[in-house]
């Protein structure tokens, strides 16, 4: 068998030196992920211990699955899990398709100035801080001075307590999220649609296809792999509702529907200093998210040629 030629030492050094920019670019993200994502994972052991600050993590008493059983059987926890699932599914059903529809609409616009204006208007809310956005909502929907209730009063409709009515809270949370994130979430679909070959549209037009038929039979099948990947991530995040926005919108009047796992973990763990119980609740949420990710990925791989792995 013929042996391959050995690479000269000076050529090896050139290859190594030519890659230093690549390693420099990825160094900071890798270090950041390792320090703030992987090292803290060691703290999940607190979920299995009766944690005491004085004794430390390793010195605290081992209690096994005690806190998991408490979390899954207590009345408050059942309500929290129910609220999380309902709000997560509602958010998914609304937030997932709207960016796709928005991207298709933007892609169909032929007036460049109007297209850029729509993109700017829809992208801009994403860069507004959650604190500022909730503050705007509170001011606009105030029962006495809010512009929304003032306009309702002009129409002869009684003022509505938007943040105090449990029936309104979920709609307010989800649709305000659509306003803030739909434009930014559509970017990946707009980029995918830009890669659709014009020849496909020309062939479809020659065959007499309407604009709607070209969207259904040309655009959507072309970006379907992107849609499936985003679907997998969205399904995994159904129970992974962030604490910041929902905590800012939460009041004593809407707590029956706004108390989710993330806010529950904060109140039990930080406010009440029950670190073992709150860690168990947070770990349960992460495991469910991971399980959904694996399940949806397996289903996607069986039903299509696209999956994460």
BAFI-3210 file (N, C-alpha, C; in Angstrom, 3 decimals, decimal comma, padded with zeros to 6 digits):
// residues 309
n [1|2|3|4|5|6|7|8|9|10|11|12|13|14|15|16|17|18|19|20|21|22|23|24|25|26|27|28|29|30|31|32|33|34|35|36|37|38|39|40|41|42|43|44|45|46|47|48|49|50|51|52|53|54|55|56|57|58|59|60|61|62|63|64|65|66|67|68|69|70|71|72|73|74|75|76|77|78|79|80|81|82|83|84|85|86|87|88|89|90|91|92|93|94|95|96|97|98|99|100|101|102|103|104|105|106|107|108|109|110|111|112|113|114|115|116|117|118|119|120|121|122|123|124|125|126|127|128|129|130|131|132|133|134|135|136|137|138|139|140|141|142|143|144|145|146|147|148|149|150|151|152|153|154|155|156|157|158|159|160|161|162|163|164|165|166|167|168|169|170|171|172|173|174|175|176|177|178|179|180|181|182|183|184|185|186|187|188|189|190|191|192|193|194|195|196|197|198|199|200|201|202|203|204|205|206|207|208|209|210|211|212|213|214|215|216|217|218|219|220|221|222|223|224|225|226|227|228|229|230|231|232|233|234|235|236|237|238|239|240|241|242|243|244|245|246|247|248|249|250|251|252|253|254|255|256|257|258|259|260|261|262|263|264|265|266|267|268|269|270|271|272|273|274|275|276|277|278|279|280|281|282|283|284|285|286|287|288|289|290|291|292|293|294|295|296|297|298|299|300|301|302|303|304|305|306|307|308|309]
n.u [000,839|000,547|002,200|001,112|002,355|004,451|003,578|005,406|007,161|007,225|005,036|002,925|002,994|002,247|-000,406|-001,547|-001,137|-002,733|-005,266|-005,765|-007,417|-009,982|-010,150|-009,885|-012,247|-014,252|-013,531|-014,387|-017,318|-017,361|-016,042|-017,789|-020,172|-019,303|-018,656|-021,023|-023,100|-022,441|-020,798|-022,529|-024,365|-023,646|-024,898|-027,410|-027,553|-028,526|-031,239|-031,662|-031,031|-031,317|-030,802|-028,436|-027,121|-025,066|-023,889|-023,252|-023,214|-022,199|-022,099|-024,703|-027,746|-028,692|-031,653|-032,879|-035,519|-037,380|-038,232|-039,085|-041,321|-042,917|-043,306|-044,746|-047,079|-048,281|-050,961|-050,679|-048,555|-049,616|-051,479|-049,721|-048,238|-050,304|-051,072|-048,704|-048,525|-050,901|-050,529|-048,112|-048,760|-050,736|-049,207|-047,416|-049,148|-049,956|-047,662|-045,959|-046,953|-047,475|-045,069|-044,203|-046,260|-046,056|-043,494|-043,867|-045,721|-044,165|-042,237|-043,699|-044,195|-043,620|-042,920|-040,153|-039,565|-041,879|-041,731|-039,345|-040,144|-042,220|-040,748|-039,033|-040,897|-042,049|-039,846|-038,705|-040,064|-038,967|-036,575|-037,202|-037,048|-038,237|-039,182|-039,749|-041,699|-043,799|-044,327|-045,295|-047,637|-049,034|-049,464|-050,973|-053,230|-054,384|-057,035|-058,236|-056,782|-055,620|-055,100|-056,489|-058,759|-059,879|-060,669|-062,495|-064,371|-065,315|-066,771|-068,832|-068,413|-067,758|-064,940|-062,138|-060,425|-057,580|-055,215|-056,125|-058,098|-058,484|-059,360|-058,532|-055,805|-054,081|-054,510|-053,599|-050,901|-049,932|-050,579|-049,361|-046,792|-046,633|-046,753|-044,301|-042,288|-042,808|-041,927|-039,098|-038,728|-039,466|-037,355|-035,580|-037,146|-037,661|-035,095|-034,762|-036,731|-035,647|-033,829|-035,200|-035,425|-035,844|-036,536|-038,274|-040,624|-041,088|-041,560|-043,849|-045,591|-045,744|-047,182|-049,636|-050,168|-051,553|-050,778|-051,201|-051,183|-048,548|-047,242|-048,089|-047,208|-044,588|-043,024|-043,525|-042,911|-040,167|-039,044|-039,636|-037,818|-036,568|-038,810|-039,508|-037,285|-037,470|-039,924|-039,354|-037,687|-039,525|-041,544|-040,097|-039,826|-042,283|-042,994|-041,152|-041,323|-040,325|-039,395|-039,343|-041,160|-043,748|-043,716|-043,573|-046,053|-047,740|-050,262|-051,989|-054,590|-054,666|-053,167|-054,027|-053,997|-051,621|-049,448|-046,667|-044,220|-041,641|-041,957|-042,883|-040,680|-038,902|-040,210|-040,453|-037,822|-035,998|-037,339|-038,561|-036,448|-036,235|-034,342|-033,801|-036,326|-037,153|-035,111|-035,582|-038,066|-037,335|-035,523|-037,230|-038,775|-036,800|-036,133|-038,530|-038,684|-036,422|-037,169|-039,391|-038,059|-036,457|-038,482|-040,087|-038,143|-037,547|-040,006|-040,094|-037,926|-038,839|-041,088|-040,232|-037,353|-035,865|-034,220|-032,827|-030,788]
n.v [-001,199|002,163|004,799|007,882|011,152|012,776|015,676|018,622|020,147|022,955|023,584|022,546|024,281|026,617|025,991|025,744|028,327|029,742|029,270|030,611|032,799|031,742|030,173|032,211|033,660|031,859|031,442|033,166|032,813|030,038|029,897|031,501|029,961|027,667|028,610|029,876|028,154|025,368|024,832|025,754|023,658|021,769|022,527|021,346|019,252|020,122|019,773|017,261|017,317|018,381|021,385|023,411|026,528|026,870|024,329|023,798|022,625|019,988|019,109|019,061|017,327|014,324|013,812|012,540|011,915|013,508|016,256|016,378|014,718|016,203|018,486|017,493|016,596|018,463|020,847|023,517|023,214|021,599|023,357|025,304|023,880|023,277|025,896|026,652|024,843|025,415|028,146|027,941|026,257|027,811|030,067|028,872|027,973|030,391|032,036|030,559|030,112|032,746|034,364|032,995|033,454|036,231|036,529|035,405|037,215|039,583|038,809|038,725|041,332|043,840|046,495|048,178|050,219|050,240|047,644|047,642|049,449|048,069|045,920|047,280|048,378|046,082|044,696|046,395|046,470|044,281|045,044|046,544|046,876|044,397|045,283|047,979|047,614|046,293|048,308|050,282|048,991|048,892|051,617|052,357|050,809|051,496|051,803|054,289|056,422|055,342|055,126|053,223|052,492|055,012|055,470|053,378|054,306|056,527|055,212|054,313|052,080|050,245|050,705|048,489|046,194|045,289|044,045|042,888|041,067|037,678|036,266|037,693|037,874|035,828|036,189|038,794|038,517|036,707|037,889|040,367|039,481|038,492|040,882|041,959|040,089|038,843|040,035|039,943|037,181|036,368|036,806|034,701|033,138|034,879|035,078|032,428|032,276|034,003|032,443|030,876|029,591|031,665|030,442|028,372|029,726|030,959|028,762|027,747|029,865|029,812|027,497|028,354|028,869|030,516|033,349|032,562|029,777|029,432|030,170|028,133|025,776|026,203|028,117|027,409|024,528|024,755|026,148|024,437|022,682|024,581|025,483|023,137|022,724|025,010|024,428|022,221|023,361|025,205|023,573|022,335|024,435|024,837|024,446|026,020|028,780|032,079|034,095|036,889|038,711|037,704|037,847|040,580|041,326|040,156|040,147|040,243|039,685|038,320|036,091|033,457|032,421|033,268|032,329|030,530|027,914|029,096|031,572|030,531|029,034|031,144|032,519|030,548|029,631|031,909|033,979|032,582|031,041|028,267|026,311|023,700|022,636|024,491|024,153|021,532|021,855|023,539|021,836|019,798|021,154|021,650|019,024|018,120|019,852|019,013|016,375|016,793|017,983|015,835|013,978|015,302|015,711|013,060|012,295|014,069|013,173|010,709|011,329|013,111|014,243|015,892|016,865|017,541|015,880]
n.w [000,000|-000,849|000,761|002,223|001,531|003,849|005,721|005,579|008,346|008,493|006,899|008,403|010,579|009,281|008,625|011,153|012,136|010,395|011,277|013,615|013,853|013,650|016,008|017,853|017,448|018,276|020,879|023,063|023,084|023,671|026,145|027,620|027,490|028,821|031,404|032,327|031,666|031,756|034,049|036,208|036,190|038,002|040,293|040,369|042,047|044,413|044,318|045,267|047,874|051,321|051,432|053,071|053,819|055,618|055,829|053,223|049,744|049,382|051,999|052,928|053,896|052,263|050,500|048,447|046,216|047,455|047,273|044,649|044,715|046,442|044,893|042,688|043,809|045,489|045,948|045,036|043,250|041,231|040,105|039,185|037,243|035,473|034,646|033,376|031,219|029,766|029,102|027,714|025,510|024,274|023,603|021,809|019,721|018,665|018,325|016,679|013,907|012,960|012,429|010,121|008,279|008,184|007,086|004,553|003,542|003,523|001,706|-000,626|-001,239|-003,579|-003,811|-002,907|-001,008|000,608|001,524|003,065|005,011|006,300|007,314|009,111|010,927|012,007|013,033|014,941|017,582|018,930|020,056|022,195|025,657|027,945|030,389|029,839|027,877|029,259|031,092|029,335|028,533|030,945|031,426|029,154|029,461|031,818|034,175|034,617|033,416|031,152|027,621|026,167|027,727|027,875|025,216|024,989|026,795|025,396|023,517|024,948|026,490|029,422|031,629|031,508|033,524|032,679|033,637|035,912|035,463|035,332|033,085|030,921|031,059|029,887|027,122|026,845|027,525|025,542|022,996|023,154|023,144|020,547|019,088|019,849|019,103|016,641|014,182|014,392|014,646|012,156|010,488|009,858|008,214|006,110|005,085|004,247|002,269|000,440|-000,792|-002,558|-005,775|-008,606|-010,964|-010,385|-009,743|-012,168|-013,821|-012,591|-013,046|-015,816|-016,075|-015,328|-012,644|-009,825|-007,637|-004,967|-005,256|-006,055|-003,712|-001,997|-003,274|-004,083|-002,509|000,283|000,414|-000,156|002,010|004,018|005,512|007,217|008,635|010,006|011,700|013,330|014,434|016,040|018,022|019,078|020,141|022,166|023,901|025,048|027,752|028,868|029,978|030,247|033,138|033,435|031,952|032,575|035,326|035,759|034,789|036,518|039,053|042,242|041,612|039,190|039,682|039,828|037,286|036,244|037,606|037,054|036,431|036,449|037,842|040,195|041,070|041,592|043,709|045,700|045,956|046,114|047,557|049,739|050,478|050,102|048,827|047,880|047,139|045,154|043,281|042,505|041,251|039,110|037,801|037,043|035,136|033,177|032,436|031,324|029,125|027,702|027,195|025,503|023,359|022,394|021,767|019,788|017,870|017,144|016,041|013,915|012,416|011,595|010,079|008,178|006,297|007,816|010,759|014,042|014,805]
ca.u [000,000|001,352|002,134|000,916|003,516|004,428|003,468|006,583|006,911|006,919|003,683|002,028|002,963|001,458|-001,816|-001,973|-001,166|-003,814|-006,544|-005,857|-008,571|-011,163|-010,161|-010,098|-013,655|-015,115|-013,035|-015,248|-018,587|-017,145|-015,757|-019,036|-021,088|-018,752|-018,715|-022,372|-024,084|-022,064|-020,357|-023,669|-025,131|-023,307|-025,805|-028,672|-027,522|-029,309|-032,598|-031,710|-030,510|-031,924|-029,675|-028,179|-026,009|-023,977|-023,230|-022,802|-023,878|-021,720|-022,333|-026,124|-028,302|-029,270|-033,062|-033,348|-036,589|-038,372|-038,766|-039,809|-042,635|-043,677|-043,671|-045,711|-048,295|-048,910|-052,044|-050,133|-047,710|-050,496|-052,007|-048,603|-047,953|-051,435|-050,956|-047,545|-048,853|-051,919|-049,925|-047,099|-049,415|-051,373|-048,125|-046,902|-050,134|-050,060|-046,351|-045,221|-047,329|-047,557|-043,846|-044,145|-047,196|-045,491|-042,368|-044,414|-046,295|-043,072|-041,575|-044,566|-044,253|-042,716|-042,479|-039,008|-039,686|-042,925|-041,218|-038,398|-040,906|-042,902|-039,721|-038,587|-041,985|-042,277|-038,639|-038,331|-040,524|-038,141|-035,457|-037,719|-036,891|-039,476|-039,634|-040,356|-042,908|-044,852|-044,668|-046,161|-048,936|-049,702|-049,912|-051,996|-054,431|-054,840|-058,506|-058,720|-056,071|-055,086|-055,724|-057,414|-060,022|-060,460|-061,361|-063,668|-065,353|-065,922|-067,715|-069,876|-068,068|-067,172|-063,492|-061,750|-059,210|-056,859|-054,232|-056,769|-059,063|-057,793|-059,777|-057,858|-054,355|-053,379|-054,582|-052,733|-049,520|-049,575|-050,653|-048,308|-045,577|-046,667|-046,381|-042,893|-041,314|-043,152|-041,063|-037,737|-038,766|-039,689|-036,127|-035,008|-037,993|-037,415|-033,815|-034,980|-037,500|-034,757|-033,076|-036,053|-035,000|-036,866|-036,928|-039,441|-041,785|-041,327|-042,162|-045,214|-046,370|-045,976|-048,213|-050,895|-050,378|-051,806|-049,804|-051,444|-050,719|-047,076|-046,830|-048,354|-046,498|-043,181|-042,360|-043,620|-042,067|-038,741|-038,605|-040,143|-036,792|-036,418|-040,014|-039,452|-036,276|-038,055|-041,006|-038,744|-037,282|-040,714|-042,190|-039,275|-039,976|-043,675|-043,056|-040,028|-041,778|-039,444|-039,996|-039,312|-042,378|-044,934|-043,600|-043,907|-047,479|-048,502|-050,853|-052,700|-055,884|-054,529|-052,202|-054,590|-053,664|-050,301|-048,385|-046,086|-043,105|-040,510|-042,262|-042,999|-039,305|-038,343|-040,832|-040,138|-036,383|-035,321|-038,091|-038,742|-035,164|-036,358|-033,542|-033,939|-037,620|-037,181|-034,207|-036,291|-039,083|-036,645|-034,971|-038,378|-039,098|-035,750|-036,230|-039,693|-038,300|-035,496|-037,949|-040,163|-037,109|-036,098|-039,680|-040,461|-037,069|-037,725|-041,178|-039,715|-037,031|-039,627|-042,085|-039,571|-035,905|-035,240|-034,186|-031,627|-029,740]
ca.v [000,000|003,377|005,682|009,296|011,990|013,489|017,126|019,270|020,825|024,378|023,679|022,334|025,530|027,589|025,608|026,096|029,779|030,299|029,001|031,256|033,708|030,923|029,833|033,446|034,025|030,976|031,294|033,839|032,098|028,743|030,174|031,992|028,827|026,754|029,227|030,234|027,121|024,012|024,769|025,812|022,419|021,030|022,925|020,602|018,295|020,707|019,234|015,974|017,511|019,387|022,300|024,365|027,407|026,651|023,067|023,773|021,649|018,630|018,733|019,000|015,974|013,777|013,446|011,833|012,486|014,099|017,526|016,095|014,197|017,340|019,376|016,862|016,214|019,575|021,514|024,691|022,794|021,131|024,567|025,952|023,081|023,478|027,233|026,661|024,101|026,159|029,355|027,538|025,764|028,975|030,856|028,122|027,961|031,729|032,598|029,796|030,343|034,146|034,796|032,392|034,211|037,566|036,422|035,189|038,488|040,501|038,317|038,977|042,776|044,206|047,868|048,058|051,159|049,747|046,411|048,009|050,094|046,999|045,193|048,118|048,508|044,797|044,277|047,337|046,159|043,250|045,674|047,247|046,105|043,813|046,176|049,144|047,207|046,073|049,640|050,903|048,331|049,319|052,997|052,431|050,072|051,922|051,895|055,671|057,332|054,643|055,528|052,176|052,642|056,313|055,254|052,544|055,184|057,342|054,363|053,911|050,784|050,389|050,473|047,089|045,994|044,315|043,300|042,298|040,057|036,434|035,795|038,492|037,854|034,983|036,838|039,968|038,036|036,066|038,777|041,379|038,796|038,465|042,220|042,237|039,134|038,257|040,571|039,419|035,738|036,125|037,056|033,451|032,679|035,802|034,660|031,162|032,566|034,668|031,409|030,150|029,877|032,320|029,543|027,623|030,607|031,163|027,538|027,675|030,891|029,299|026,463|028,984|028,913|031,831|033,712|031,702|028,429|029,441|030,187|026,820|024,668|026,524|028,755|026,647|023,316|025,091|026,553|023,468|022,266|025,647|025,456|021,961|022,977|025,968|023,727|021,385|024,247|025,808|022,538|022,128|025,592|024,984|024,576|026,856|030,171|032,969|034,699|038,350|039,375|037,251|038,337|042,003|041,465|039,428|040,839|039,323|039,366|037,354|035,059|032,123|031,956|033,771|031,657|029,442|027,259|030,009|032,497|029,690|028,742|032,371|032,838|029,517|029,503|033,140|034,690|031,724|030,379|026,813|026,112|022,331|022,489|025,296|023,524|020,358|022,341|023,998|020,673|019,130|021,929|021,421|017,647|018,049|020,530|018,124|015,243|017,249|018,183|014,519|013,371|015,981|015,455|011,702|012,309|014,782|012,332|009,631|011,856|013,890|014,052|016,975|016,739|018,132|014,855]
ca.w [000,000|-000,946|001,921|001,906|001,788|005,132|005,605|006,177|009,630|008,268|006,357|009,535|011,348|008,525|008,751|012,511|012,288|009,586|011,941|014,920|013,852|013,934|017,439|018,609|017,323|019,058|022,248|024,036|023,252|024,331|027,559|028,221|027,662|029,825|032,734|032,760|031,338|032,137|035,453|037,139|036,209|039,223|041,359|040,378|043,152|045,507|044,217|045,956|049,226|052,200|051,358|054,144|053,452|056,573|055,528|051,836|048,880|049,639|053,387|053,245|053,991|051,037|050,702|047,260|045,400|048,361|046,763|043,413|045,112|046,972|043,800|041,802|044,529|046,207|045,214|044,351|042,136|040,149|039,465|038,487|036,053|034,565|034,067|032,480|029,993|029,011|028,548|026,747|024,297|023,660|023,002|020,659|018,644|018,079|017,974|015,665|012,505|012,542|011,732|008,788|007,443|008,005|006,160|003,211|003,121|003,208|000,485|-001,775|-001,507|-004,665|-003,586|-002,017|000,118|001,489|002,113|004,120|006,082|007,040|008,053|010,224|011,913|012,675|013,738|015,999|018,949|019,575|020,749|023,372|026,888|028,484|031,463|029,206|027,180|030,249|031,599|028,328|028,590|032,171|031,236|028,121|029,852|033,138|034,184|034,648|032,511|029,987|026,361|025,717|028,444|027,501|023,941|025,278|027,425|024,340|022,797|025,874|027,086|030,751|031,722|031,716|034,320|031,873|034,432|037,075|035,043|034,953|031,763|029,892|031,238|028,918|025,811|026,908|027,533|024,276|021,837|023,285|022,701|019,088|018,631|020,118|018,573|015,330|013,138|014,538|014,393|010,726|009,727|009,349|007,107|005,000|004,505|003,540|001,056|-000,515|-001,491|-003,508|-007,148|-009,451|-012,046|-009,933|-009,881|-013,592|-014,341|-012,068|-013,739|-017,168|-015,963|-014,980|-011,194|-009,235|-006,608|-003,806|-005,595|-006,035|-002,302|-001,399|-003,937|-004,344|-001,368|001,530|000,379|-000,171|003,355|004,990|006,492|008,214|009,469|010,882|012,739|014,257|015,128|017,081|019,122|019,683|020,958|023,362|024,791|025,472|029,213|029,294|029,932|030,999|034,322|033,487|031,498|033,294|036,694|035,721|034,522|037,542|040,202|043,126|041,021|038,098|040,083|039,633|035,932|035,849|038,363|036,277|037,120|036,627|038,943|041,392|041,499|042,169|044,996|046,689|046,156|046,514|048,596|050,913|050,743|050,043|047,624|047,389|046,489|043,931|042,312|041,989|040,319|037,913|037,106|036,417|033,936|032,184|031,948|030,434|027,881|026,989|026,702|024,348|022,258|021,853|021,183|018,535|016,899|016,641|015,163|012,699|011,625|011,002|009,143|007,137|006,233|008,564|012,212|014,619|014,781]
c.u [000,874|001,122|001,950|002,156|003,366|004,376|004,674|006,199|006,541|005,521|002,646|001,888|002,134|-000,029|-002,360|-002,114|-002,304|-005,177|-006,719|-007,034|-009,857|-011,260|-010,389|-011,575|-014,528|-014,698|-013,988|-016,613|-018,439|-016,883|-017,019|-020,004|-020,596|-018,935|-020,143|-023,437|-023,705|-021,616|-021,536|-024,508|-024,818|-024,244|-027,105|-028,701|-028,316|-030,733|-032,759|-031,225|-031,330|-030,865|-029,643|-026,973|-024,808|-023,191|-022,672|-023,493|-023,472|-022,025|-023,794|-026,645|-028,953|-030,705|-033,655|-034,409|-037,681|-039,025|-039,503|-041,211|-043,513|-044,176|-044,790|-047,035|-048,988|-049,932|-051,529|-049,319|-048,538|-051,069|-050,928|-048,276|-049,058|-051,347|-049,813|-047,867|-049,852|-051,305|-048,881|-047,698|-050,083|-050,331|-047,589|-047,861|-050,243|-048,710|-045,628|-045,658|-047,267|-046,259|-043,711|-045,041|-046,663|-044,344|-042,855|-045,013|-045,232|-042,394|-042,383|-044,654|-043,214|-042,206|-041,380|-039,132|-040,728|-042,460|-040,263|-039,104|-041,610|-041,900|-039,262|-039,643|-042,188|-041,054|-038,387|-038,815|-039,676|-037,041|-035,915|-037,565|-038,242|-040,047|-040,348|-041,677|-044,067|-045,276|-045,579|-047,560|-049,726|-050,258|-051,065|-053,312|-054,884|-056,348|-059,014|-058,069|-055,528|-055,847|-056,729|-058,766|-060,684|-061,236|-062,596|-064,777|-066,061|-066,972|-068,838|-069,646|-067,378|-065,677|-063,206|-060,458|-058,393|-055,916|-054,851|-057,754|-058,325|-058,149|-059,034|-056,347|-053,643|-053,384|-053,638|-051,265|-049,098|-049,542|-049,697|-046,961|-045,493|-046,220|-044,885|-041,942|-041,596|-042,214|-039,661|-037,688|-038,931|-038,424|-035,586|-035,827|-037,833|-036,108|-033,967|-035,737|-036,651|-033,952|-033,899|-035,686|-036,126|-037,359|-038,163|-040,710|-042,117|-042,002|-043,611|-046,119|-046,710|-047,072|-049,558|-051,180|-050,604|-050,753|-049,963|-050,957|-049,194|-046,543|-046,956|-047,444|-045,026|-042,492|-042,353|-042,816|-040,574|-038,235|-039,058|-039,058|-036,568|-037,608|-039,954|-038,453|-036,820|-039,188|-040,461|-038,355|-038,494|-041,443|-041,413|-039,447|-041,400|-043,784|-041,966|-040,389|-040,880|-040,162|-040,205|-040,639|-043,590|-044,907|-043,973|-045,402|-048,348|-049,000|-051,557|-054,033|-055,782|-053,591|-052,715|-054,282|-052,249|-049,148|-047,898|-044,852|-041,971|-040,762|-042,375|-041,614|-038,684|-038,909|-040,462|-038,644|-035,728|-036,032|-038,198|-037,505|-035,282|-035,660|-033,688|-035,220|-037,654|-036,256|-034,853|-037,346|-038,440|-036,056|-036,077|-038,749|-038,078|-035,832|-037,414|-039,369|-037,374|-036,232|-038,778|-039,265|-036,765|-037,290|-040,037|-039,390|-037,205|-038,909|-040,856|-038,835|-037,785|-040,557|-041,467|-038,078|-035,149|-035,326|-032,893|-030,470|-030,328]
c.v [001,248|004,267|007,133|010,094|012,737|014,995|017,770|020,052|022,285|024,575|023,472|023,606|026,595|027,294|026,004|027,598|030,407|030,117|029,758|032,222|032,957|030,615|031,066|033,843|033,170|030,873|031,903|033,164|030,761|028,936|030,628|030,840|027,889|027,312|029,411|029,182|025,748|023,901|024,851|024,542|021,561|021,355|022,156|019,547|018,803|020,161|017,937|016,075|018,526|020,461|023,274|025,202|027,152|025,390|023,017|022,674|020,223|018,172|018,615|017,567|015,550|013,326|012,765|012,590|013,156|015,349|017,343|015,585|015,320|018,237|018,792|016,533|017,379|020,281|022,712|024,306|022,320|022,316|025,258|025,216|023,263|024,835|027,301|025,991|024,880|027,380|029,013|027,064|026,909|029,838|030,178|028,190|029,310|032,195|031,837|030,116|031,791|034,642|034,216|033,162|035,614|037,544|036,228|036,485|039,492|040,099|038,624|040,457|043,132|045,640|047,868|048,976|050,686|048,487|046,710|048,662|049,062|046,213|045,987|048,180|047,208|044,320|045,110|046,953|045,126|043,862|046,552|046,346|045,597|044,711|047,388|048,774|046,992|047,406|050,395|050,312|048,771|050,732|053,088|051,781|050,389|052,184|053,333|056,550|056,667|054,983|054,501|052,336|053,991|056,177|054,389|053,368|056,063|056,554|053,855|052,561|051,022|050,063|049,012|047,035|044,893|043,452|042,634|041,198|038,795|035,942|036,519|038,278|037,053|035,616|038,038|039,563|037,533|037,067|039,957|040,787|038,694|039,808|042,469|041,341|038,631|038,737|040,000|037,923|035,423|036,273|035,777|032,911|033,582|035,422|033,363|031,385|033,256|033,657|030,579|030,557|030,541|031,416|028,728|028,450|030,842|029,947|027,408|028,687|030,447|028,239|027,030|029,060|030,350|032,123|032,824|030,291|028,354|029,470|028,790|025,741|024,951|027,041|027,869|025,344|023,624|025,440|025,567|022,958|023,305|025,657|024,302|022,164|023,942|025,340|022,882|022,230|024,845|024,813|022,296|023,251|025,798|025,194|025,489|028,332|031,025|033,687|036,196|039,003|038,983|037,712|039,816|042,231|040,869|040,345|039,807|038,890|038,322|036,198|033,648|031,555|032,359|033,125|030,457|028,922|028,242|031,001|031,749|029,370|029,958|032,624|031,833|029,497|030,743|033,816|033,859|030,920|028,857|026,349|024,708|022,132|023,252|024,709|022,293|020,768|022,808|022,852|019,887|019,838|021,674|020,017|017,477|018,710|019,650|016,925|015,607|017,444|016,855|013,884|013,990|015,758|014,057|011,622|012,987|013,909|011,196|010,135|012,675|013,587|015,085|016,730|017,356|017,148|013,546]
c.w [000,000|000,255|001,466|002,247|003,099|004,887|006,275|007,426|009,424|007,698|007,455|010,350|010,632|008,660|010,116|012,664|011,489|010,246|013,252|014,986|014,193|015,422|018,302|018,589|018,231|020,523|023,272|024,184|023,968|025,819|028,283|028,488|028,761|031,238|033,218|032,449|031,883|033,597|036,426|037,175|037,435|040,370|041,404|041,472|044,354|045,487|044,976|047,407|050,004|052,402|052,523|053,747|054,350|056,233|054,105|051,051|049,237|051,058|053,782|053,175|052,672|051,311|049,467|046,489|046,236|047,764|045,438|043,720|045,653|045,843|042,943|042,492|045,238|045,319|044,427|043,125|040,952|039,387|038,641|037,188|035,005|033,867|033,056|031,159|029,139|028,339|027,485|025,435|023,548|022,935|021,747|019,475|017,943|017,533|016,869|014,241|012,047|011,901|010,331|007,824|007,161|007,007|004,720|002,667|002,727|001,900|-000,770|-002,134|-002,559|-004,543|-002,521|-000,802|001,115|002,217|003,271|005,301|006,944|007,887|009,279|011,317|012,683|013,463|014,994|017,398|019,676|020,434|021,919|024,586|027,370|029,570|030,881|028,543|028,153|030,861|030,644|028,381|029,815|032,016|030,238|028,542|031,270|033,098|034,113|033,589|031,257|028,720|025,876|026,396|028,168|026,202|024,129|025,916|026,404|023,564|023,696|026,527|028,419|030,721|032,076|032,514|033,655|032,698|035,659|036,736|034,597|033,556|030,640|029,919|030,161|027,525|025,755|026,818|026,144|023,127|021,942|022,887|021,191|018,527|018,785|019,338|017,162|014,228|013,191|014,221|012,915|009,899|009,097|008,181|005,881|004,299|003,719|002,239|-000,003|-001,323|-002,459|-004,937|-007,948|-010,581|-011,663|-010,106|-011,360|-014,211|-013,877|-012,764|-015,159|-017,172|-015,531|-013,488|-010,732|-008,175|-005,380|-004,062|-005,603|-004,601|-001,698|-001,968|-004,234|-003,079|-000,125|001,489|000,424|001,220|004,423|005,962|007,585|009,164|010,456|012,015|013,786|015,060|016,268|018,284|019,837|020,577|022,249|024,366|025,294|026,977|029,756|029,151|030,817|032,128|034,189|033,127|032,334|034,749|036,771|035,502|035,623|038,651|041,066|042,530|039,907|038,435|039,842|038,253|035,505|036,607|037,580|037,000|037,395|037,765|040,257|041,955|042,162|043,565|046,077|046,996|046,709|047,679|049,870|051,277|050,833|048,764|047,037|046,601|045,168|042,862|041,692|040,963|039,014|037,105|036,402|035,114|032,831|031,592|031,005|029,089|027,041|026,417|025,480|023,133|021,596|021,145|019,838|017,472|016,305|015,688|013,837|011,802|010,936|009,898|008,008|007,157|007,050|010,058|012,722|014,633|014,284]
res [x|x|x|x|x|x|x|x|x|x|x|x|x|x|x|x|x|x|x|x|x|x|x|x|x|x|x|x|x|x|x|x|x|x|x|x|x|x|x|x|x|x|x|x|x|x|x|x|x|x|x|x|x|x|x|x|x|x|x|x|x|x|x|x|x|x|x|x|x|x|x|x|x|x|x|x|x|x|x|x|x|x|x|x|x|x|x|x|x|x|x|x|x|x|x|x|x|x|x|x|x|x|x|x|x|x|x|x|x|x|x|x|x|x|x|x|x|x|x|x|x|x|x|x|x|x|x|x|x|x|x|x|x|x|x|x|x|x|x|x|x|x|x|x|x|x|x|x|x|x|x|x|x|x|x|x|x|x|x|x|x|x|x|x|x|x|x|x|x|x|x|x|x|x|x|x|x|x|x|x|x|x|x|x|x|x|x|x|x|x|x|x|x|x|x|x|x|x|x|x|x|x|x|x|x|x|x|x|x|x|x|x|x|x|x|x|x|x|x|x|x|x|x|x|x|x|x|x|x|x|x|x|x|x|x|x|x|x|x|x|x|x|x|x|x|x|x|x|x|x|x|x|x|x|x|x|x|x|x|x|x|x|x|x|x|x|x|x|x|x|x|x|x|x|x|x|x|x|x|x|x|x|x|x|x|x|x|x|x|x|x|x|x|x|x|x|x|x|x|x|x|x|x|x|x|x|x|x|x]
***
